[in-house]
Amino acid sequence: MASTNVKKQDYDVNRVMRSQRKGHHALVLWFVGLSGSGKSTVSDALELFLHQKQMDTYTLDGDNIRMGINKDLGFTAADRSENIRRIAEVGKLFTDAGTVVLTAFITPLERDRERARAILGDDYIEIYVNCPLEVCEARDVKGLYARARKGEIPNFTGISAPFEVPVHPDVEIKTNEQSVDECVTQIWNTIKNKLTSRL
C-alpha cells in the first residue's frame, strides 16, 4: 500500500551546497552485466581512482545489499524489479548528499534499467560490462554457473533467466578484451566533465 499524507520536506542545506563543499558533482555509475563479467572488479578500481582524486564515493554492491536492505527479496521477476527500484531510490538519496555512487548489479531487464533512469534522471550513467557468457561461465568465481547448470539455482541470469543487452548504454566496456585500467580510463573519460564541470 502506498504511503499517504506525506509531503516532501525541504532543508536549508541542499544538494548544490553539498557539492560545492565537496568540490564535485554527484552521479550514479550503474554497472550492468552478467555474473562474472567484472562489474565489481571494475567498479572497485574506479572507486579507488575517484577516491584518489579526493571525490566522495560509495559502492552499492548486489550481494551486500541483499544481506541488508533487500534481504527480504528473492530472485523472482517481481523481486528483481523491486530490488532495482530500491537501489535507485537509495542512489537518489546518496546523490542528494553529494556522493558519487557506484552500483554493481546484473540489472538484466531493460524496463528495470529504464525505471532506474527515470528515478535518477541525468544522474544515471549506465555502464555496460560486456563479457561473453562463455567467458563469465569459465571464470565462475562463485561457482554459481555450475550450480545453475545443475538446476540448483532457479532464475539464474544467462542460464534460466534472460539478460537483455542494454540498448543505449552511456559507456560500454569489454572486460574480456580490456584491462581493468583501460576500463577505468574509458569510464573516466566519459564522466569527468559531468563530475568536474563548474559548480
C-alpha positions, 0 to 999 in steps of 0.5 A: 500500500502506498504511503499517504499524507506525506509531503516532501520536506525541504532543508536549508542545506541542499544538494548544490551546497553539498557539492560545492563543499565537496568540490564535485558533482554527484552521479550514479555509475550503474554497472550492468552485466552478467555474473562474472563479467567484472562489474565489481572488479571494475567498479572497485578500481574506479572507486579507488581512482575517484577516491584518489582524486579526493571525490566522495564515493560509495559502492552499492554492491548486489550481494551486500545489499541483499544481506541488508536492505533487500534481504527480504527479496528473492530472485523472482521477476517481481523481486528483481524489479523491486530490488532495482527500484530500491537501489535507485531510490537509495542512489537518489538519496546518496546523490542528494548528499553529494556522493558519487555512487557506484552500483554493481548489479546484473540489472538484466531487464531493460524496463528495470534499467529504464525505471532506474533512469527515470528515478535518477534522471541525468544522474544515471550513467549506465555502464555496460560490462560486456563479457561473453557468457562463455567467458563469465561461465569459465571464470565462475568465481562463485561457482554459481554457473555450475550450480545453475547448470545443475538446476540448483539455482532457479532464475539464474541470469544467462542460464534460466533467466534472460539478460537483455543487452542494454540498448543505449548504454552511456559507456560500454566496456569489454572486460574480456578484451580490456584491462581493468585500467583501460576500463577505468580510463574509458569510464573516466573519460566519459564522466569527468566533465559531468563530475568536474564541470563548474559548480 
